[in-house]
Amino acid sequence: MTQLQNLIKVAVFGSGSGTVLEAILRGQDRYQVEVALADRKCRFLEIAKERHIPTIYHSYKKHTGSKDSFDQMMLGSLRPFNPDIIFLAGYMRLIGQSLLKAYPNRILNVHPADLTLTDDQGKRKYVGMDAIADALKQGETSTRSSVILVDEGIDTGKIVALGPSVPYTGGWPVTEEAIAKHRDKHKRLSDWVVSVEALNQIAEGNYGEINLCAASLP
């Protein structure tokens, strides 16, 4: 990938509460959020509007065409903004070939698990939607987020940055209540921090070694 200018333009995709978007907006330094795009009506869109960020909403549920035609529609809506980077901040759809080809090595995703951890077959241990619960139920005593470059697989892309480690203090055996409390803490202390860090380091042209993030949000 060609090294970007210091101030990069970012399109943020989301499907939910928008807390990562809030962190990204607070942490803008070497990047600027140009547009927020959602596949459903959600708090994510309201947060963008409150900060006067242009929004795009396309309902996947109401879309009658194929998944690829939905991605093509998203792509068309993005073109006027010409983003350098797409950042997936709680976006609940898999990214298809149309977007991957249009933005090669320029789509990032924040995942709430340490994707350097592998099983005895060398596969990443904590992928998918229940990564935090899976990690705690398997005895992990801390969790940390990863930002990856999105590829065709599920949480298989190159790791760009690792967030701060968040100790689990909820006791054993792990309960659903303890998982929920840890998940909220994890968002604040790792998801938010590493999302900002990854965007700033990419603005500096850094796609090299994994960055271990220890900074805090302003």
N, C-alpha and C positions, 0 to 999 in steps of 0.2 A: 504493500500500500504506500502511495506517495505521502510524504510527511505533510501534515496539515498545517495551516497557519495557526498562530497562537490562539486566536478566537475562532472556535469552530461552531457551526450551526447544528443544533441537535433537535430531532423530532423524538418525542417521548410517546410510547404506546402504553396504554393501561386498560384495565378492566375492572378496577375495584376502588379501594378506599383512597388511593392517591397519596399515601404517606411517603413513598419513595419520590414521587414527583415533587412534593413539598421540599424534601431534603435537597433534591437536585436544583430546585429554584433558589433555595437559600445559599447553596454553595457555588453559584455561578461566579467564575473567576476567569478562566481561560476559555470558557464556552458560553454559548447563549442558547436558551430554549426558544425555538422559533415556532413550534406548533405542538399541540397535544392531541393525540388521536386515540379514540376508544371504539370498541366493538359492541358496546352496550351503554345504556344510560347508567351513570355511576358517579360517585363523589369525585373521582378523578377529574371528570370534566368540569365540575363546579369549582374545584381548586384552581384549574387553569383559567377559568373565566374570572375568578376573583383577582387573579394576578395579571389580567389583561393579556393572556396568552391566547392566540388564535386556536380554535378547537375544530376538530373534524370528528363527526360521529357517523358510523355506518353500522347498522344493526346486523350482526351475523345471524341472529335467530330469524330475522325477517327476510334475509337474503334468499332468493329462490334459485340462484345459479349454483355453479360449482365452487369449490373452495378456491380454485385458481382464479375464477372470475371475481371473487370477493377480493383476493389479493391484488388483482389488476385494478379494481376500483380504488383500493387503498393507495396503490402506487400512483394512480392518476391524480388523486387528491393531494399527494405529497409534492408533486412536481413543481408547483408554483413556489414552494418554500425552499427547494433545492438544498435539503439538509446534507451535511457531511456525514453525520452519524445518526442511526436510529437506536434508541435505548428502550429496551423492554422493561417496564417498571410495573410488574404484576400484570402483564398481558397474558391472557389465558388461552391464546390460540397458537398453534404451531405455525412457524413462518415457512411459507412455501417457496418453490423455486423462482417464481416471478420476482419476489422481493429479494431473495438471495442473489439472483443474477444482477439485479439492478443496483444492489448495494453490497458488492463482494467484500468480505472482511470489514464491513462497516456497520454491522448490526450486533449490538451488545445485549446481554441479558444478565440480570442479577439473580443468583440462585442461592437460597438460604442453607447452603451446606458447603463443607470443605471438599471440593471436588478433586483434591490431591489424594484423598483416601481411597484405596482400592481393595478389592477382595483378593482371595488367593488365586484368582484367574486373571488378575490385572484389570478388572472392570471397576469403574467408579461405583462406590458403594451407595451413595445417597443421592439418587436422581429422582425426578418426578415431583409430584405435587405435595407429598407427605414427607419431605426430606427431614425436617426437624423431628417429627414424631418417630420416624424410622431410626434416626441417629440415637435419640435418647432411649428408645426401647431396646436398642442393641448395646446399651451401656456406655455410650460416649459421655464424658463428663464435661464437655464443652462443645460449642458449635461456632462456626464462622462462615460468612458468606463468600461466594466466589462470583466474580464478573467474568463472563466468557464471551468469546466471539461466537455468534450463532452459526451453526452449520445444519446439515440435513438431519442430524440425529437429535435425540432428546438428552440435553445437558452433556453433549459430547465434545463441544468446541474447545478451542485453545483457551486456557486460563490467562486472563489479563491482570487480575488483581485479586488478592485475598483480604477480606476484612479482618478487623480485630476479633480475637477469640473471646467468646462470651461463656463464662463458667455456668454450669447448670447447678442450681442450689435447691431444687425442688424436692429432693429426697427420693428414696427408693422403697418399694417399686414405683415406677413412673405412673402417674395418674393423668387423665385427660385435662384436669384442672391445672396440674403442674406444667404440662406441655403448653397449654394456652398462655400461661403466664410467661414461660420462657420464650415462646414465640414473639410475644409483644416486646420483651426486653431485647431479643435478638434483632428485631427490626430496627430499633433505635440505635443499638450499639454496633451493629455490623452491616446490615443491609444499607442503611442510609449513608454511613461513613464510606463504605467501599464504592458505592455508586458515584459519589462526588469525586473520590480519589481517582477512579478509573477514567472518568471523563477528562479530568485535568491532566492526567499523565498522557492520555492519547493526544490531547491538544499539544503536548510537547513532542509528539512524534514517537512516543515510547511504546513499541510493540515487542519489546525484547523479553528479558527475564520477568518472571512473575514478581509483581510488586506486593510486598507485605505491608499492608496499611495499618498504621497505628495512630493516624491523625484523628481529630474529633471535629465535628461540625462547628461552624461559627455560631 
